[in-house]
Amino acid sequence: MEIVLIKNLKKDYGSRLGGTVTQALRGINLSVEKGEFLGVMGPSGSGKTTLLNCISTIDTPTSGHVHIGGADILSLKGKALTEFRRDKLGFVFQDFNLLDTLTLEENILLPLALARMPVGEIEKRVSQAAHDLGIEDLLGKYPYEVSMGQKQRGAVARAIVGQPHLVLADEPTGALDSKSGRDVLSSFARLNKERQATVLMVTHDPFAASFCSRVVFLKDGMLFNELISGGERGAFFDRIMDVLAVMGGDLR
């Protein structure tokens, strides 16, 4: 079952009226299956962040179609778009985006409270998400009282607590040390395997990408290659490195 279907997606920046036009995306066709953990990689300027922004409704493509869970997201406006973002998408950012004035528990339950979910269901979902991310003992703490890795696991819990169609992760380990990064990636992989969470992760890090079930590579706004994991992460990492070596460029 396809959760994401992208057809001939294009994004131009700049003016066509005498100015320079930059083609950030040049006709991307891509699908993401339910329960897939997809990584997106590519050199700086390849279009990977633009692709994520178009999927997440942060940016609007110049042309093409993006369907998520069967909904044409480019046709959504106003309240319908706000509700779609809240209910159908989960977001994980490099800098966590947690509110320091709220405890981890309050940060996690915030999207459910905004959706006016019954208190009993909120408590059940927050408890399950905290258990899945191994942060049950930290729920009463504020973000500034926990480690960077624990903050990010709190952010992942917030992203999944609403049971969205799709979790979008933008360089989720970029601000973490190697152990914290590994813990967060292991949490993603476990959620993907045990909860069938569908995750799309943009990353410059081949180690992070090796946790994915599939990795697509962008170059100059177009799909360059893709790899499917055979299950052995070390071998998948080596294959990812081989593609990156061919692509060249700055991966930041």
C-alpha positions as CSV (number, residue, x, y, z in Angstrom):
1,M,0.0,0.0,0.0
2,E,1.4,3.4,-1.0
3,I,1.5,6.0,1.7
4,V,3.3,8.6,-0.5
5,L,3.0,9.0,-4.2
6,I,4.9,11.8,-6.0
7,K,4.4,12.4,-9.7
8,N,6.6,14.6,-11.9
9,L,7.4,17.0,-9.0
10,K,9.2,20.2,-10.0
11,K,10.3,23.2,-8.0
12,D,11.8,26.3,-9.4
13,Y,13.2,29.2,-7.5
14,G,13.6,32.7,-8.9
15,S,11.7,34.8,-11.5
16,R,11.1,33.9,-15.1
17,L,10.7,37.6,-15.9
18,G,14.3,38.3,-16.7
19,G,15.8,36.8,-13.5
20,T,17.7,33.6,-13.0
21,V,15.6,30.5,-12.4
22,T,17.1,27.6,-10.3
23,Q,15.5,24.2,-10.9
24,A,15.7,22.6,-7.5
25,L,13.6,19.6,-8.5
26,R,13.3,18.4,-12.1
27,G,10.5,15.9,-12.4
28,I,10.8,13.6,-9.3
29,N,8.7,10.4,-9.4
30,L,8.8,8.5,-6.1
31,S,6.5,6.3,-4.0
32,V,6.8,5.2,-0.3
33,E,5.1,2.1,0.9
34,K,3.3,1.7,4.2
35,G,5.8,0.6,6.8
36,E,8.9,1.6,4.8
37,F,11.9,3.4,6.3
38,L,13.2,5.5,3.4
39,G,16.4,7.5,3.4
40,V,17.0,10.5,1.1
41,M,20.6,11.4,0.4
42,G,22.5,13.6,-2.0
43,P,25.2,16.3,-2.3
44,S,24.5,19.9,-1.1
45,G,22.1,21.5,-3.6
46,S,20.8,18.2,-4.9
47,G,17.2,19.0,-3.9
48,K,16.8,16.7,-0.9
49,T,15.7,19.4,1.5
50,T,13.4,20.9,-1.1
51,L,11.8,17.5,-1.7
52,L,11.2,17.1,2.1
53,N,9.7,20.6,2.3
54,C,7.3,19.9,-0.6
55,I,6.2,16.6,1.0
56,S,5.8,18.2,4.4
57,T,3.7,21.1,2.9
58,I,6.3,23.6,4.1
59,D,6.9,24.6,0.5
60,T,4.7,24.5,-2.6
61,P,6.1,22.9,-5.8
62,T,6.0,24.6,-9.1
63,S,4.2,21.7,-10.7
64,G,3.5,18.0,-10.1
65,H,1.5,16.0,-7.6
66,V,2.0,14.8,-4.0
67,H,-0.5,12.3,-2.5
68,I,-0.2,11.2,1.1
69,G,-2.6,8.6,2.4
70,G,-4.6,9.1,-0.7
71,A,-5.0,12.8,-0.2
72,D,-3.8,15.3,-2.7
73,I,-2.0,17.6,-0.3
74,L,-1.5,20.4,-2.9
75,S,-5.3,20.9,-3.0
76,L,-5.5,21.4,0.8
77,K,-5.9,25.0,2.1
78,G,-6.5,26.8,5.4
79,K,-8.0,24.7,8.2
80,A,-8.0,21.5,6.1
81,L,-4.2,21.9,5.6
82,T,-3.6,22.7,9.2
83,E,-5.5,19.6,10.3
84,F,-3.8,17.4,7.8
85,R,-0.3,18.5,9.1
86,R,-1.4,17.9,12.7
87,D,-3.2,14.6,12.2
88,K,-1.4,12.9,9.3
89,L,2.2,14.0,9.5
90,G,4.8,13.7,12.3
91,F,7.9,15.9,12.3
92,V,11.4,15.3,13.7
93,F,13.9,18.1,13.4
94,Q,17.7,18.3,13.9
95,D,17.1,20.9,16.7
96,F,14.3,19.0,18.4
97,N,11.7,21.9,18.4
98,L,10.6,21.0,22.0
99,L,9.1,23.7,24.2
100,D,11.3,24.3,27.2
101,T,8.4,25.5,29.3
102,L,6.7,22.1,29.0
103,T,7.7,18.8,30.4
104,L,8.6,16.0,27.9
105,E,5.2,14.5,28.6
106,E,3.4,17.8,27.9
107,N,5.5,18.2,24.7
108,I,4.5,14.7,23.5
109,L,0.8,15.1,24.2
110,L,0.5,18.6,22.8
111,P,-0.7,17.5,19.3
112,L,-3.3,15.2,20.8
113,A,-4.6,18.0,23.1
114,L,-4.8,20.4,20.1
115,A,-6.9,17.7,18.3
116,R,-9.2,17.6,21.4
117,M,-8.6,13.9,21.9
118,P,-10.2,12.4,25.0
119,V,-8.0,12.4,28.1
120,G,-8.0,8.7,28.5
121,E,-6.9,8.1,24.9
122,I,-4.1,10.7,25.3
123,E,-2.8,9.0,28.4
124,K,-2.8,5.7,26.7
125,R,-1.0,6.9,23.6
126,V,1.6,9.0,25.5
127,S,2.4,6.0,27.7
128,Q,2.8,3.7,24.6
129,A,5.0,6.2,22.8
130,A,7.2,6.8,25.9
131,H,7.6,3.0,26.3
132,D,8.5,2.6,22.6
133,L,11.2,5.3,22.9
134,G,12.5,4.2,26.4
135,I,11.8,7.5,28.1
136,E,9.1,6.5,30.6
137,D,11.2,7.7,33.5
138,L,11.8,11.1,31.9
139,L,8.3,12.3,31.2
140,G,8.2,14.7,34.2
141,K,11.5,16.4,33.2
142,Y,11.9,19.5,31.1
143,P,13.9,19.4,27.9
144,Y,16.8,21.4,29.5
145,E,17.0,18.7,32.2
146,V,17.8,15.8,29.8
147,S,20.5,14.9,27.3
148,M,20.5,15.8,23.7
149,G,19.7,12.1,22.7
150,Q,16.9,12.0,25.2
151,K,15.5,15.2,23.8
152,Q,15.4,13.7,20.4
153,R,13.7,10.5,21.6
154,G,11.1,12.8,23.1
155,A,10.7,14.5,19.8
156,V,10.3,11.2,18.0
157,A,7.7,10.2,20.6
158,R,5.8,13.4,19.9
159,A,6.0,12.7,16.1
160,I,4.5,9.2,16.4
161,V,2.0,9.7,19.2
162,G,-0.7,10.8,16.8
163,Q,-0.2,7.7,14.7
164,P,0.4,9.7,11.5
165,H,0.5,8.4,8.0
166,L,4.1,9.5,7.7
167,V,7.0,10.6,9.9
168,L,9.3,13.1,8.3
169,A,12.8,13.4,9.8
170,D,15.2,16.1,8.8
171,E,18.8,15.3,9.8
172,P,17.5,13.8,13.1
173,T,21.0,12.8,14.3
174,G,22.8,15.9,13.1
175,A,23.1,17.5,16.6
176,L,23.9,14.3,18.4
177,D,27.0,12.4,19.5
178,S,27.6,9.0,18.0
179,K,26.0,7.0,20.8
180,S,22.9,9.2,21.1
181,G,22.6,9.1,17.3
182,R,22.8,5.4,17.3
183,D,20.1,5.2,20.0
184,V,17.7,7.4,18.0
185,L,18.3,5.5,14.8
186,S,17.7,2.2,16.6
187,S,14.5,3.7,17.9
188,F,13.4,4.6,14.4
189,A,14.3,1.1,13.1
190,R,12.4,-0.6,16.0
191,L,9.3,1.6,15.4
192,N,9.5,0.8,11.7
193,K,9.7,-2.9,12.3
194,E,7.4,-3.4,15.3
195,R,4.8,-0.6,14.8
196,Q,5.0,-0.4,11.0
197,A,5.7,3.3,11.2
198,T,6.4,4.8,7.8
199,V,9.5,7.1,8.0
200,L,11.1,9.4,5.4
201,M,14.5,10.6,6.6
202,V,16.7,13.2,4.9
203,T,20.3,12.6,6.0
204,H,23.9,13.4,4.9
205,D,25.2,10.6,7.1
206,P,25.8,7.2,5.4
207,F,25.8,5.5,8.9
208,A,22.3,6.9,9.6
209,A,21.2,5.9,6.1
210,S,22.3,2.3,6.7
211,F,19.4,1.9,9.2
212,C,16.9,2.5,6.4
213,S,15.2,-0.2,4.3
214,R,15.7,1.8,1.2
215,V,17.8,4.8,0.2
216,V,17.2,7.1,-2.8
217,F,19.9,9.5,-4.0
218,L,19.3,12.8,-5.6
219,K,21.7,14.8,-7.8
220,D,20.9,18.1,-9.5
221,G,17.3,17.8,-8.7
222,M,16.8,14.4,-10.2
223,L,16.8,10.8,-8.9
224,F,20.3,9.4,-9.4
225,N,20.1,6.0,-7.9
226,E,18.4,3.9,-5.2
227,L,19.5,1.0,-3.0
228,I,17.4,-1.6,-1.1
229,S,18.8,-3.1,2.1
230,G,19.5,-6.8,2.0
231,G,19.1,-6.9,5.8
232,E,22.8,-6.8,6.8
233,R,23.5,-3.2,7.8
234,G,27.3,-3.3,7.4
235,A,27.0,-4.5,3.8
236,F,24.3,-1.9,3.1
237,F,26.6,0.9,4.5
238,D,29.4,-0.2,2.1
239,R,27.0,0.0,-0.8
240,I,25.8,3.4,0.2
241,M,29.4,4.6,0.4
242,D,30.1,3.2,-3.1
243,V,27.2,5.3,-4.6
244,L,28.3,8.4,-2.7
245,A,31.8,8.0,-4.0
246,V,30.5,8.0,-7.6
247,M,28.2,11.0,-7.0
248,G,30.9,13.2,-5.3
249,G,30.1,16.6,-4.0
250,D,29.6,18.0,-0.5
251,L,27.0,16.0,1.4
252,R,26.2,18.6,4.0
